[in-house]
Amino acid sequence: MILIDAGNTRIHYAYTKNNRIHTTASHPTAQVGLARIHRFLARWPNETMLLCSVVPRVTKLFKKLRGKYGYAIIIVGNDIPIPIKSRYHKKEIGADRLIGALGARAINEKTRLIIDCGSAVTFDILSKNGTYEGGFILPGIATSLRALSCCALLPKKITLTVSTRARTTIPHRTTDSIQRGITEGFAAMMNELIKKYSRTLKITAHTPVVITGGDALVIMPHLDFRYHYDPHLVFRGLLIMADRIHTK
């Protein structure tokens, strides 16, 4: 089976066999059209494909591909329901957040808090029995850096780097100030949100927060709570969906 995670920035693909992810690939969402996706999917003409999409334009493209070329594409949340209770507004919740919650509970059935550092940073909360309670949405880490770059006269293009440890020195250069401000600022927000809602929901420090997303690595050295990092959280949730399809 082919798992597809279509986000605002990139579309990710995973080839799975025996309920395991074997290979992954991706390309920018902004650059995709019907012909490009068809060329990409043509390497797996006989595979069932499970799609999680939060981009309506991309969802329409996959529907057209299904009708025109006969691909066995199943759209979660559309063709099949996502097996998780949710208290969020039904028309506004992204399928990726619910699928990610499924994946997080597969990692640890006691998981209550999930952070996804993608185009946006989402902070999701689950009840003790796994109901999706809701959460918060913040501008993404890289998104914030791009916004700052557009509004300020910067000396050069600034990229975020992964530090092996937290730093305590005070920045003296613009590049360092922005890099540290973004990474440490976002980490501080995460630390405070985790502290607040762990206390409110009576979640013990022994229960790890599940973190995912392409930008998570840059803030992880600055986090002061226990966490489990999984770069393929949506795929993990889709694997659960795939298993349910196969066992029907």
C-alpha positions in Angstrom: 0.0 0.0 0.0 1.1 3.6 -0.7 0.5 6.2 2.0 0.2 9.8 1.0 0.4 12.8 3.3 -0.5 16.0 1.4 0.3 19.1 3.4 0.6 22.7 2.7 4.3 22.7 2.0 5.1 19.2 0.7 3.4 16.0 -0.4 5.0 12.9 1.3 4.7 9.3 0.0 5.5 6.1 1.8 5.7 2.6 0.3 4.6 0.0 2.9 4.7 -3.7 3.1 3.8 -6.0 5.9 2.6 -3.0 7.9 6.1 -1.4 7.7 7.3 1.7 6.0 10.1 0.8 3.5 10.8 3.9 1.4 9.6 7.5 1.5 9.7 10.3 -1.0 8.3 13.9 -1.3 7.9 16.9 -3.5 6.7 20.5 -3.0 2.9 20.9 -2.9 3.1 24.2 -4.8 4.7 22.5 -7.9 2.2 19.7 -8.4 -0.2 19.2 -11.2 -2.2 16.3 -12.6 0.6 15.2 -15.0 3.3 15.3 -12.3 1.4 13.3 -9.7 0.4 10.8 -12.4 4.1 10.3 -13.4 4.9 9.8 -9.7 2.1 7.3 -9.0 2.7 5.4 -12.2 5.5 3.4 -10.5 2.9 1.8 -8.3 0.0 1.1 -10.7 -1.5 -1.9 -8.8 -1.1 -0.6 -5.3 -3.9 0.7 -3.1 -3.3 4.3 -2.1 -4.4 5.9 1.2 -4.5 9.7 1.1 -4.6 12.2 3.9 -4.9 15.7 2.5 -5.4 19.1 4.0 -5.1 20.9 0.7 -8.5 21.0 -1.2 -6.7 21.6 -4.6 -4.6 18.5 -4.1 -7.5 16.4 -3.0 -9.3 17.3 -6.2 -6.2 16.3 -8.2 -6.2 12.9 -6.7 -9.9 12.5 -7.3 -9.3 13.3 -11.0 -6.4 10.8 -11.1 -8.7 8.1 -9.6 -11.4 8.8 -12.2 -9.1 9.2 -15.2 -6.5 6.5 -14.6 -8.2 4.1 -12.3 -5.8 4.4 -9.3 -7.2 2.7 -6.2 -7.1 5.9 -4.1 -8.9 6.0 -0.8 -9.3 9.4 0.8 -9.4 9.3 4.6 -12.2 11.4 6.1 -14.0 11.4 2.8 -14.2 7.8 1.5 -13.7 6.3 5.0 -14.2 7.8 8.4 -11.2 8.4 10.8 -11.8 6.1 13.8 -11.3 8.6 16.6 -13.8 10.6 18.6 -13.4 14.4 18.3 -14.9 17.4 20.1 -13.5 19.8 17.4 -15.7 21.5 14.9 -16.2 18.8 12.3 -15.8 21.0 9.2 -12.7 22.7 10.4 -10.5 19.9 11.8 -7.7 18.8 9.5 -7.5 15.1 8.8 -3.8 15.1 9.5 -4.4 16.2 13.1 -6.8 13.3 13.7 -4.6 10.8 11.9 -1.6 12.1 13.9 -3.5 11.5 17.1 -4.1 7.9 16.0 -0.4 7.5 15.4 0.5 9.1 18.7 -1.7 6.7 20.6 -0.1 3.8 18.8 3.3 4.9 20.1 2.0 5.2 23.6 -1.6 4.6 24.6 -1.3 7.2 27.4 -0.3 10.0 25.0 -2.3 13.2 25.7 -0.2 16.0 24.1 1.1 16.2 20.5 3.2 18.9 18.8 3.5 19.1 15.0 6.1 21.5 13.7 5.2 22.0 10.1 4.0 25.0 8.0 2.0 25.7 11.2 2.8 24.5 14.7 -0.1 22.6 16.1 -0.5 21.6 19.7 -3.1 18.9 20.1 -4.8 17.6 23.3 -6.3 14.1 23.8 -8.5 12.9 26.7 -7.6 9.9 28.8 -9.7 7.7 26.5 -8.1 9.1 23.3 -10.8 11.6 22.3 -9.5 14.5 20.3 -10.2 17.5 22.5 -8.8 20.3 20.3 -5.7 22.4 20.5 -3.8 25.4 19.3 -2.4 26.6 16.0 0.6 28.9 15.8 2.6 30.2 12.8 5.2 27.6 11.8 8.9 28.0 12.7 10.1 28.3 9.1 7.0 30.3 8.2 7.9 32.8 10.9 11.4 33.1 9.7 10.2 33.8 6.1 7.8 36.4 7.4 10.6 38.2 9.3 12.8 38.0 6.2 10.2 39.7 4.1 9.7 42.6 6.6 13.3 43.2 7.6 16.4 44.2 5.7 18.6 41.2 6.6 22.3 41.0 5.7 21.9 37.6 4.1 19.5 34.6 3.8 19.1 33.1 7.3 18.7 29.4 7.9 17.9 27.6 11.1 20.5 25.1 12.3 20.2 22.1 14.6 22.2 22.7 17.8 23.4 19.7 19.8 22.8 21.6 23.1 21.0 24.7 24.4 23.1 27.9 24.5 23.1 30.5 27.2 25.2 33.3 25.7 23.6 36.5 24.5 23.6 37.0 20.7 25.7 39.9 19.3 25.0 39.6 15.6 21.7 39.9 13.7 21.9 36.4 12.1 22.5 34.8 15.5 19.8 36.9 17.1 17.2 35.8 14.7 18.2 32.2 14.7 18.2 32.0 18.5 15.1 34.2 18.8 13.1 31.9 16.5 14.3 28.6 18.0 14.5 29.5 21.6 11.3 31.6 21.4 9.3 28.7 20.0 10.8 26.3 22.5 9.8 28.6 25.3 6.2 28.7 24.0 6.1 24.9 23.8 7.6 24.6 27.3 5.0 26.9 28.8 2.1 25.3 27.0 3.2 21.8 28.1 3.7 23.0 31.7 0.3 24.7 31.8 -1.8 21.9 30.2 0.1 19.1 32.0 -0.9 20.7 35.2 -4.5 21.5 34.1 -5.1 17.9 32.7 -3.1 16.3 35.5 -0.7 14.6 33.1 2.4 13.2 34.8 5.9 14.1 33.6 6.5 10.4 32.9 4.0 10.5 29.9 6.0 11.7 26.9 4.8 14.4 24.6 4.8 13.2 21.0 6.6 15.5 18.6 6.7 15.4 14.8 7.2 17.7 11.8 10.1 18.8 9.7 11.1 21.8 11.9 10.9 19.9 15.2 14.7 19.2 15.2 15.7 22.8 15.6 13.7 23.3 18.9 14.2 19.9 20.5 17.5 20.8 22.2 15.7 23.6 24.0 12.7 21.7 25.3 12.6 20.9 29.0 10.0 18.2 29.0 10.1 14.5 28.1 9.2 13.8 24.5 9.1 11.1 21.8 10.1 12.3 18.3 8.5 10.5 15.3 9.1 12.1 11.9 6.5 9.9 10.3 3.6 10.4 12.7 0.9 10.8 10.0 2.2 7.7 8.2 2.0 5.8 11.5 -1.7 6.8 11.8 -2.3 5.9 8.2 -0.8 2.4 8.8 -3.5 1.9 11.4 -6.1 2.9 8.9 -4.5 0.6 6.3 -4.6 -2.3 8.7 -8.3 -1.7 9.4 -9.0 -1.8 5.6 -7.1 -5.1 5.1 -8.9 -6.8 8.0 -12.4 -5.9 6.8 
